[in-house]
Structures are given as structure tokens and as C-alpha cells.
Amino acid sequence: MDELDREILDVLRHDARTPYTEIAEQVETSEGTVRNRVERMNETGVIERFTVATRTGNIKAMIEVGVDVAVDTTEVAARMAEWDEVDFVWQVSGEEDVVLVIDAADTRGVNDLITQARDMDEIVSTKTRLILDERR
């Protein structure tokens, strides 16, 4: 990845629907170059997915999860990533091991996910933080 790839990614992070022609204009290259680089970044896994940010009126939260030391955190994170309300699963360093970023319909939905996490044998602790505002 070079500086041009990073500039293209910066534009896409702000708005993944930005047309290649607009990206090309912003990063001062051709539309074909942008198209080829985005396709390459998709194929090589640099770009994992394109996503949509919404303002649905739902409750967004982070659930920080502590995992037992004898457990494969990657496997636990992969299972949690399958839960419908989960937008992101981060494996992190520090006091907690996994952070879930969730988008639930209401506080009951948040609580249900906390309970679902706590019901897993591998989980030793959870902390929850409601997301009050979100900006780029």
C-alpha cells in the first residue's frame, strides 16, 4: 500500500459511495487508476467490506468483554461477530480482550446481548458503554 492507496481509503472511509470519478479528482489521478486500486485492495483484503452508517434511532453501545486466559480469543470473537446486532468485533489489548460495537433496537436488545455474552462459558467479565454521539 502506498500514499495514493491511503488517500483513496480516506475518501472511502468518509463516504463509501463516493463515485470513482470524484475520488480521482480529490486524489489527483485518473478514474481508471482509482478503480484498479480499489479492486486490488478488495482482492487482497485491505478493504474487508463496505458498510453503511445509519441514524435509526437505535441504541448503540460498546460491550467490552473479558475472556478466560485459557481460551482462544479469536474463536470467541468470530462467534460473536455472527450476532445480528453486532456491527464490529475488535480484539483489543488492555484490561478487556474483545469489544463489540452493537446497534440494538432498544435497551432491552443491549441487555439481551450482554446476557448472551455472559452466558458463554469463556467469558469472565463484561463492561458496557452506551454511545451517546458519533462523528467521523
NUVOPA-897824 format. One line per field, with one value per atom (N, C-alpha, C): residue in one letter; atom name; x, y, z. Coordinates in Angstrom, 3 decimals. Layout:
type c(a; ...);
atom c(CA; ...);
east c(X; ...);
north c(Y; ...);
up c(Z; ...);
This chain:
type c(m; m; m; d; d; d; e; e; e; l; l; l; d; d; d; r; r; r; e; e; e; i; i; i; l; l; l; d; d; d; v; v; v; l; l; l; r; r; r; h; h; h; d; d; d; a; a; a; r; r; r; t; t; t; p; p; p; y; y; y; t; t; t; e; e; e; i; i; i; a; a; a; e; e; e; q; q; q; v; v; v; e; e; e; t; t; t; s; s; s; e; e; e; g; g; g; t; t; t; v; v; v; r; r; r; n; n; n; r; r; r; v; v; v; e; e; e; r; r; r; m; m; m; n; n; n; e; e; e; t; t; t; g; g; g; v; v; v; i; i; i; e; e; e; r; r; r; f; f; f; t; t; t; v; v; v; a; a; a; t; t; t; r; r; r; t; t; t; g; g; g; n; n; n; i; i; i; k; k; k; a; a; a; m; m; m; i; i; i; e; e; e; v; v; v; g; g; g; v; v; v; d; d; d; v; v; v; a; a; a; v; v; v; d; d; d; t; t; t; t; t; t; e; e; e; v; v; v; a; a; a; a; a; a; r; r; r; m; m; m; a; a; a; e; e; e; w; w; w; d; d; d; e; e; e; v; v; v; d; d; d; f; f; f; v; v; v; w; w; w; q; q; q; v; v; v; s; s; s; g; g; g; e; e; e; e; e; e; d; d; d; v; v; v; v; v; v; l; l; l; v; v; v; i; i; i; d; d; d; a; a; a; a; a; a; d; d; d; t; t; t; r; r; r; g; g; g; v; v; v; n; n; n; d; d; d; l; l; l; i; i; i; t; t; t; q; q; q; a; a; a; r; r; r; d; d; d; m; m; m; d; d; d; e; e; e; i; i; i; v; v; v; s; s; s; t; t; t; k; k; k; t; t; t; r; r; r; l; l; l; i; i; i; l; l; l; d; d; d; e; e; e; r; r; r; r; r; r);
atom c(N; CA; C; N; CA; C; N; CA; C; N; CA; C; N; CA; C; N; CA; C; N; CA; C; N; CA; C; N; CA; C; N; CA; C; N; CA; C; N; CA; C; N; CA; C; N; CA; C; N; CA; C; N; CA; C; N; CA; C; N; CA; C; N; CA; C; N; CA; C; N; CA; C; N; CA; C; N; CA; C; N; CA; C; N; CA; C; N; CA; C; N; CA; C; N; CA; C; N; CA; C; N; CA; C; N; CA; C; N; CA; C; N; CA; C; N; CA; C; N; CA; C; N; CA; C; N; CA; C; N; CA; C; N; CA; C; N; CA; C; N; CA; C; N; CA; C; N; CA; C; N; CA; C; N; CA; C; N; CA; C; N; CA; C; N; CA; C; N; CA; C; N; CA; C; N; CA; C; N; CA; C; N; CA; C; N; CA; C; N; CA; C; N; CA; C; N; CA; C; N; CA; C; N; CA; C; N; CA; C; N; CA; C; N; CA; C; N; CA; C; N; CA; C; N; CA; C; N; CA; C; N; CA; C; N; CA; C; N; CA; C; N; CA; C; N; CA; C; N; CA; C; N; CA; C; N; CA; C; N; CA; C; N; CA; C; N; CA; C; N; CA; C; N; CA; C; N; CA; C; N; CA; C; N; CA; C; N; CA; C; N; CA; C; N; CA; C; N; CA; C; N; CA; C; N; CA; C; N; CA; C; N; CA; C; N; CA; C; N; CA; C; N; CA; C; N; CA; C; N; CA; C; N; CA; C; N; CA; C; N; CA; C; N; CA; C; N; CA; C; N; CA; C; N; CA; C; N; CA; C; N; CA; C; N; CA; C; N; CA; C; N; CA; C; N; CA; C; N; CA; C; N; CA; C; N; CA; C; N; CA; C; N; CA; C; N; CA; C; N; CA; C; N; CA; C; N; CA; C; N; CA; C; N; CA; C; N; CA; C; N; CA; C; N; CA; C; N; CA; C; N; CA; C; N; CA; C; N; CA; C; N; CA; C; N; CA; C; N; CA; C; N; CA; C; N; CA; C; N; CA; C; N; CA; C; N; CA; C; N; CA; C; N; CA; C);
east c(0.836; 0.000; 0.883; 0.533; 1.303; 0.421; 0.972; 0.257; -1.046; -1.054; -2.274; -3.370; -3.008; -3.991; -4.570; -3.716; -4.182; -5.137; -4.829; -5.712; -7.060; -7.057; -8.312; -9.122; -8.461; -9.155; -9.737; -9.027; -9.551; -10.871; -10.949; -12.190; -13.294; -12.980; -13.981; -14.446; -13.560; -13.969; -15.001; -14.847; -15.794; -17.138; -17.109; -18.338; -18.004; -18.351; -18.018; -18.741; -19.728; -20.468; -19.911; -18.801; -18.218; -17.851; -18.348; -18.007; -16.506; -16.010; -14.587; -14.119; -14.978; -14.584; -14.316; -15.137; -14.921; -13.674; -13.468; -12.258; -11.031; -11.062; -9.932; -9.625; -10.664; -10.474; -9.841; -10.322; -9.813; -8.358; -7.972; -6.604; -5.696; -6.243; -5.487; -4.872; -5.751; -5.342; -6.521; -6.400; -7.477; -8.507; -9.694; -10.758; -10.335; -9.669; -9.209; -8.222; -7.341; -6.379; -7.104; -8.078; -8.855; -9.571; -10.243; -10.997; -10.065; -8.912; -7.965; -7.444; -7.148; -6.602; -7.651; -8.901; -9.963; -10.201; -10.224; -10.406; -9.271; -8.035; -6.883; -6.979; -7.357; -7.475; -8.591; -9.653; -10.714; -10.190; -9.494; -8.989; -7.952; -7.128; -6.065; -6.515; -7.744; -8.274; -7.969; -7.341; -7.122; -8.477; -9.380; -10.771; -11.542; -12.042; -12.770; -14.224; -14.814; -16.219; -16.552; -17.628; -18.194; -19.405; -19.636; -20.707; -21.505; -22.586; -23.462; -23.566; -23.403; -23.658; -25.086; -25.836; -27.239; -27.549; -28.610; -29.162; -30.605; -30.746; -32.041; -32.850; -32.248; -32.911; -32.624; -31.841; -31.477; -30.483; -30.246; -29.252; -27.943; -26.886; -25.568; -24.766; -23.975; -23.199; -21.931; -21.003; -19.806; -19.905; -19.736; -19.672; -18.234; -17.549; -16.171; -16.208; -15.520; -15.622; -14.261; -14.209; -13.015; -13.166; -12.127; -12.161; -11.174; -11.539; -10.655; -9.303; -8.225; -6.875; -6.605; -7.287; -7.046; -7.858; -8.513; -9.440; -8.863; -9.161; -8.768; -9.699; -9.188; -9.983; -10.486; -9.690; -10.079; -11.356; -11.453; -12.627; -13.867; -13.707; -14.822; -15.282; -14.340; -14.671; -15.405; -14.979; -15.631; -17.079; -17.338; -18.721; -19.574; -19.019; -19.768; -20.041; -19.155; -19.340; -20.580; -21.059; -22.243; -23.552; -23.508; -24.729; -25.272; -26.576; -27.209; -26.943; -27.001; -26.891; -25.456; -24.490; -23.074; -22.603; -22.113; -21.543; -20.062; -19.333; -17.892; -17.503; -16.482; -15.853; -14.370; -13.850; -12.435; -11.771; -10.655; -9.801; -8.835; -8.750; -8.002; -7.009; -6.056; -5.147; -5.688; -5.209; -5.638; -6.426; -7.216; -7.962; -8.980; -9.621; -10.599; -9.961; -10.572; -9.999; -10.725; -12.033; -12.865; -13.810; -14.029; -15.009; -16.012; -17.281; -18.368; -18.950; -19.125; -19.870; -21.208; -22.268; -23.583; -24.573; -25.595; -26.675; -27.969; -28.569; -29.762; -30.983; -32.142; -33.382; -33.698; -33.305; -33.628; -32.712; -32.897; -32.036; -32.237; -33.421; -33.648; -32.748; -32.602; -31.721; -30.274; -29.848; -28.487; -28.332; -29.286; -29.223; -29.221; -29.999; -30.017; -28.641; -27.922; -26.575; -25.595; -25.724; -24.870; -25.110; -26.365; -26.709; -26.172; -26.304; -25.804; -24.288; -23.583; -22.129; -21.819; -22.508; -22.238; -22.577; -23.492; -23.869; -22.806; -21.845; -20.769; -19.780; -19.417; -18.504; -17.159; -16.704; -15.386; -15.303; -16.442; -16.487; -16.390; -15.466; -15.289; -15.797; -15.965; -16.462; -16.996; -17.866; -18.334; -18.436; -18.230; -18.482; -19.217; -20.182; -20.963; -20.901; -20.759; -20.759; -21.752; -22.714; -23.635; -22.924; -23.133; -22.567; -23.591; -23.238; -24.175; -24.171; -23.006; -22.906; -21.796; -21.932; -20.956; -20.629; -19.355; -18.882; -17.684; -17.411; -16.227; -15.006);
north c(-1.173; 0.000; 1.240; 2.182; 3.418; 4.604; 5.790; 7.003; 7.196; 6.882; 7.027; 6.094; 4.857; 3.931; 4.503; 5.069; 5.649; 6.823; 7.638; 8.771; 8.275; 7.248; 6.673; 6.101; 5.391; 4.836; 5.921; 7.036; 8.141; 8.654; 8.773; 9.232; 8.197; 6.919; 5.867; 5.724; 5.968; 5.903; 6.981; 8.123; 9.205; 8.904; 8.361; 8.007; 6.915; 5.687; 4.538; 4.564; 5.441; 5.539; 6.614; 7.232; 8.268; 7.671; 8.258; 7.729; 7.804; 6.841; 6.807; 8.089; 8.721; 9.970; 11.069; 11.140; 12.139; 11.828; 10.543; 10.154; 10.545; 10.239; 10.553; 12.040; 12.843; 14.301; 14.732; 14.160; 14.538; 14.126; 12.975; 12.478; 12.749; 13.451; 13.898; 12.742; 11.816; 10.730; 10.403; 9.371; 9.014; 8.100; 8.087; 7.211; 5.749; 5.389; 4.015; 3.574; 4.479; 4.169; 3.906; 4.753; 4.559; 3.219; 2.938; 1.688; 0.478; 0.495; -0.627; -0.807; 0.296; 0.210; -0.280; 0.191; -0.275; -1.773; -2.205; -3.636; -4.458; -3.971; -4.686; -4.751; -3.621; -3.611; -4.539; -4.675; -5.638; -7.062; -7.359; -8.716; -9.143; -8.217; -8.561; -8.473; -8.029; -7.975; -6.704; -5.724; -4.436; -3.819; -3.867; -3.454; -4.730; -4.833; -6.035; -5.985; -4.806; -4.657; -3.181; -2.904; -1.567; -1.623; -0.574; -0.618; 0.676; 0.680; 1.836; 2.285; 3.560; 4.126; 4.657; 4.359; 4.770; 5.586; 6.323; 7.022; 6.536; 5.353; 4.685; 4.980; 5.662; 5.845; 4.686; 3.726; 2.593; 3.009; 2.108; 2.292; 1.684; 2.486; 1.959; 1.863; 0.804; 0.582; -0.192; -0.128; -0.955; -1.897; -3.170; -4.150; -4.655; -4.363; -4.801; -6.140; -7.123; -8.490; -9.005; -9.563; -10.251; -11.738; -12.354; -13.767; -14.513; -15.707; -16.537; -16.709; -16.706; -16.747; -18.029; -19.097; -20.368; -20.526; -19.454; -19.535; -18.827; -19.371; -18.745; -17.555; -16.360; -15.143; -14.979; -15.383; -15.259; -16.046; -17.239; -18.079; -17.468; -16.942; -16.294; -15.067; -14.254; -13.055; -13.424; -14.487; -14.922; -15.326; -16.022; -16.398; -15.175; -14.214; -13.002; -12.157; -12.201; -11.434; -11.894; -13.086; -13.622; -13.089; -12.475; -11.969; -10.810; -10.814; -9.854; -8.389; -8.029; -6.622; -6.108; -6.973; -6.599; -5.973; -4.728; -4.045; -4.361; -4.383; -4.627; -5.470; -6.287; -7.009; -6.696; -6.124; -5.786; -6.645; -7.278; -7.888; -6.795; -6.551; -5.397; -5.810; -4.935; -5.140; -4.369; -4.709; -4.000; -4.897; -4.260; -4.981; -5.957; -5.559; -6.420; -7.027; -8.070; -8.792; -8.542; -8.336; -8.174; -7.002; -6.201; -5.122; -5.335; -5.361; -5.441; -4.047; -3.605; -2.382; -2.842; -2.487; -3.025; -1.914; -2.289; -1.399; -2.153; -1.881; -2.606; -1.698; -2.298; -1.535; -0.726; -1.245; -0.577; -1.113; -0.622; -1.062; -2.546; -3.054; -4.494; -5.292; -4.828; -5.503; -5.469; -4.334; -4.234; -5.234; -5.250; -6.158; -7.621; -7.948; -9.321; -9.745; -8.831; -9.162; -9.326; -8.478; -8.625; -9.999; -10.374; -11.677; -12.803; -12.663; -13.677; -13.854; -12.739; -12.812; -13.475; -13.060; -13.600; -15.082; -15.550; -16.965; -17.859; -17.285; -18.076; -18.471; -19.735; -20.237; -19.523; -19.087; -18.473; -17.051; -16.415; -15.015; -14.880; -14.012; -13.809; -12.446; -11.496; -10.174; -9.407; -8.454; -7.519; -6.122; -5.130; -3.729; -3.155; -2.315; -1.752; -0.246; 0.339; 1.796; 2.153; 3.001; 3.488; 4.556; 4.531; 5.533; 6.655; 7.836; 8.954; 9.777; 9.856; 10.632; 10.015; 10.140; 9.522; 10.493; 10.713; 11.581; 10.933; 11.324; 10.810; 11.425);
up c(0.000; 0.000; 0.000; -0.852; -0.906; -0.512; -0.654; -0.237; -1.017; -2.303; -3.100; -2.583; -2.265; -1.686; -0.398; 0.438; 1.711; 1.462; 0.472; 0.154; -0.344; -1.187; -1.689; -0.521; 0.389; 1.552; 2.439; 2.590; 3.392; 2.820; 1.502; 0.865; 1.093; 0.905; 1.064; 2.507; 3.466; 4.876; 5.186; 4.565; 4.792; 4.137; 2.912; 2.200; 1.195; 1.521; 0.678; -0.665; -0.805; -2.074; -3.002; -2.653; -3.490; -4.845; -5.934; -7.267; -7.528; -8.284; -8.602; -9.275; -10.063; -10.726; -9.701; -8.650; -7.599; -6.780; -6.496; -5.766; -6.585; -7.872; -8.758; -8.743; -8.774; -8.741; -7.413; -6.311; -4.993; -4.784; -5.315; -5.096; -6.298; -7.282; -8.460; -9.246; -9.664; -10.552; -11.462; -12.251; -13.171; -12.516; -13.098; -12.606; -12.729; -13.808; -14.021; -12.949; -12.562; -11.512; -10.198; -9.876; -8.641; -8.696; -9.803; -9.957; -9.763; -10.422; -10.322; -8.907; -8.248; -6.892; -5.894; -6.033; -5.140; -5.364; -6.628; -6.910; -6.307; -6.429; -5.875; -4.348; -3.720; -2.260; -1.789; -2.602; -2.281; -2.381; -3.460; -3.702; -2.675; -2.215; -1.267; 0.186; 0.419; 1.776; 2.538; 1.881; 2.549; 2.857; 1.886; 2.116; 2.409; 3.628; 4.025; 3.586; 3.684; 3.312; 3.218; 2.526; 2.502; 3.423; 4.198; 5.183; 5.150; 5.855; 5.920; 7.367; 7.599; 8.919; 8.911; 9.956; 9.978; 11.223; 11.137; 12.294; 12.417; 12.990; 13.025; 14.273; 15.216; 16.490; 17.428; 16.967; 17.800; 18.874; 19.776; 20.831; 20.338; 20.344; 20.008; 21.294; 21.379; 22.591; 22.265; 23.210; 23.175; 24.362; 24.094; 25.172; 25.208; 26.311; 26.491; 27.219; 26.665; 27.145; 27.591; 28.786; 29.271; 29.024; 28.463; 28.118; 29.009; 29.420; 30.235; 29.540; 30.299; 29.724; 28.946; 29.239; 28.564; 27.278; 26.832; 25.708; 24.489; 23.307; 22.043; 21.774; 21.995; 21.839; 20.409; 19.434; 18.030; 17.745; 18.311; 18.086; 18.749; 19.943; 20.649; 19.859; 19.400; 18.621; 17.341; 16.689; 15.448; 15.694; 16.796; 17.121; 17.404; 18.142; 18.468; 17.224; 16.266; 15.029; 14.260; 14.525; 13.851; 14.433; 15.605; 16.223; 15.394; 15.159; 14.252; 14.596; 15.844; 16.238; 16.286; 16.059; 16.164; 14.858; 14.961; 13.801; 13.638; 14.741; 14.715; 15.917; 15.730; 16.834; 16.754; 17.827; 17.893; 18.943; 18.596; 19.600; 20.020; 21.319; 21.812; 22.894; 23.146; 24.262; 25.457; 26.613; 27.811; 28.730; 29.568; 30.596; 29.991; 28.919; 28.258; 27.008; 26.460; 25.324; 24.009; 24.091; 22.903; 23.147; 22.116; 22.193; 21.069; 21.442; 20.463; 20.303; 19.079; 18.815; 18.268; 18.994; 18.642; 18.308; 17.571; 17.179; 17.469; 18.627; 19.067; 18.996; 18.869; 18.734; 19.985; 21.154; 22.411; 23.506; 24.719; 25.816; 26.133; 25.897; 26.098; 25.155; 23.919; 22.964; 23.410; 23.977; 24.523; 25.663; 26.569; 27.710; 27.261; 26.238; 25.723; 25.223; 24.556; 24.078; 25.225; 26.234; 27.423; 28.049; 28.193; 28.765; 27.894; 26.583; 25.657; 25.821; 25.966; 26.171; 27.513; 28.559; 29.902; 30.014; 29.175; 29.197; 28.567; 27.871; 27.267; 28.362; 28.399; 29.430; 29.413; 28.253; 28.115; 28.656; 28.869; 29.254; 30.770; 31.219; 32.659; 33.121; 32.193; 32.601; 31.396; 31.676; 30.648; 31.249; 30.404; 30.742; 29.538; 29.793; 28.701; 28.732; 27.554; 27.409; 26.301; 26.626; 25.600; 24.774; 23.485; 22.599; 22.487; 22.966; 23.008; 21.721; 21.067; 19.828; 18.991; 17.695; 16.794; 15.683; 15.473; 14.389; 13.745; 12.547; 11.843; 12.419);
